Amino acid sequence: MQGTPVASLVIGIASSPAERRHLARLLGGSDAFLIVSTVDQAREFLGVVEAPTTATSPNGPVPAEPSQTEAVLAPAPQATAVLAEVAPSPQLPPPDLAVDSDRRVLRWRDQEIDLTRLEHDVLLCLVHAPGQIWTYERLHLEVWGNRHLGRGSDMHSVVRRVRGKLARLNAATTIHSVRGVGFRLAPV
């Protein structure tokens, strides 16, 4: 596959919520990342549900050669994240979608809809990095100017309103939730 760009998926494994938040901050600039609590959760996500089997010999059990996925997911003493190659995903701005900051409107083709300041600021972040996951903390810091604390109902409320406006315009784009991590702009 020479010449074809390949995006990376970073899978972070962190057992505590504090470690997962720290890892999300570290991985915020990645093409795509997933943070899980255990190696088993990563295996389940990747569709690898069985651990490597063992064979027997006259000298006792012999570990089978792990598959490439199993080798990547084997716990390492200081490892907090591993890299796996995935199919490329275009990171182009959505066609025909524009945020007019001067007038604070969302434009889809020949239609427009007004945005509140918060809706504008959230959407602006997501439009400038389509497909990129914005963590709750990063988005909260960028839009509200402070650290994300609590349940984030303020952010979810704004995202829900923007999704509704995108739907009213019949835009081919929406805001996808990345459970426990944040949001990204993606095709419907």
N, C-alpha and C positions, 0 to 999 in steps of 0.2 A: 504494500500500500504506500509506496513512495510518492511523495508529493501531496498526499491527502492529509489535511490536518486532523489530528486525533485529540479529542478533549480528554481530560483526566477527571476521574471520579475519585475523590479522596474519601476514604471511609475511616472515620475516627472512632476509636473504642475508648470510652471513659466511663468508669463505674458510678461516679457521683455527679449530681447536678452541677456542682461548682466546677468540676473538671470539664463537663460537657460545655458549660458556658465559656470557659477559658479556651477550649478547643474551637468553639464556634468563632470566637474573636480571632484566633490565629488563622483559621481557614476562610475567613470572610472574603478574601480576594480570589478564591479558587473558582474554576469553571463550575464545578458542582461538588458538593460534599454531603455526606451522610454521617451523622453521629449516632452511635448505638451504645448500649450499656455493656454488652457482652459479645464475645466472638460468635456465640450461637445465634444472636440476633443478626449479625452480619452475614452468617451462612444462610439463614432463613431468607434474608433480603435478596441474596444472590442466587437463591434456589439450590443451595448446597446444604442438604439437610442431614446427610450422613457424615460422620467422622471417618477418617481413613481406617480401613479394615486391617487386621493383622493376619498373617499367615503363620502356620506352625512349621517347625523344622525339628530335627532330632535334638537340637540344643534349646528348644523352647520357642516362644512366640517371636516372630520377626515382623517388624512394622512394614507395612506395604509402602511403596513409593507414593508420597502424597501427590495429588493432582496439583496443577499450577495454582488453582484457587485455594486449595487446602494449604499449600505452602505459604501463600500470601497471608492467609488468615490465622496461621499458627501464632499463638501468643509469643511475643518477644519480651525480654525483661524490661526494657525501657521504651518500647514502642507505644505510641499513642495514636498513630495514623498510618495507614498503608495506602498505596496507589494502585489502581487497576485501570486498564485501558477500556474505554467505552466508545461507542460509535460517535462520530463528530456531531455536534449540534450547532447550527448556525447561530451566531450572536449578533445578527443584524437587527436594526430597529424595525419595528413592525411597519409594513408599508401602509401608507395613507393615514397613519396615526400621528398626531402632533399635539403638543401641549404649548399653547400660546401664553407665555408668562406675562406679557404686557397686558393682555386682556383677561387673563386667568380663565381660559376656556380650554376644553378638550375638543379637538377637531378630529372627526373620522370622515374621510372623504369630503363630502360637501355639507356635512352636518356639524353643528357645534352644540356644546352644553356647558353651562357655567360650572365653575369649581370653587369651593371654599378655599381658603388659604391652606388648610391642612390637606385637603384632597389634592390640591395642586402640588404641594411639596412632596407628598408621598408618591404620587404618580410620576413626577419629574425624576425622582430617584430611580424608579423602576424602568422608566422609558429610556433613560440614558445607559442602562445596563440590562437590556432584555435577556432573559434566561438566567441571569445571575441571581443567586439567592442573597437577599438582604436579610441579615439576622435581625431579630426583634431589637436587640440592643443597638446595632448600627443604625437602623432606620429611626429608632426613637431619638438617638443622639443627633442625627442629621435633621430631622423634622421638628422635634420638640426642643432640641438643644440641651437635653439632660439624659441621664442614664435611665434605661428601662427598668422600672421597678413594678412589682405587683403583677397582676394578672394580664395587663395589657389590653383591657377592654376598650380603652380609648383608641388604640391603634386598630383593633379589630372592627370597631364601629366605622372608622374612616375608610378602611379597606372595603367593608360591606357596601358603603355608599358609592365608592368609586366603581366597584363591580356592577352595581345597579346602573350607573350612568353609562358604562361601557356596553352593557346589555341593551339599554334603551337606544343606543346608537347602532346596534347590531354590529359592533366591532368584532373582528376576528381574533381579538386578543382579550385576555382577562388576567386577573391576579390569582395565581395559584398559591395555596398555603403549603408550606413544607412543615409538617407537624413537628412541633417542639423546637423549630429552628427559626422560621421567618416566612418571607414571601418572595415571589418572583413573578415577573411578567412573562406570559407564555401564550401560545395560540390556544384558542378555544377547543 
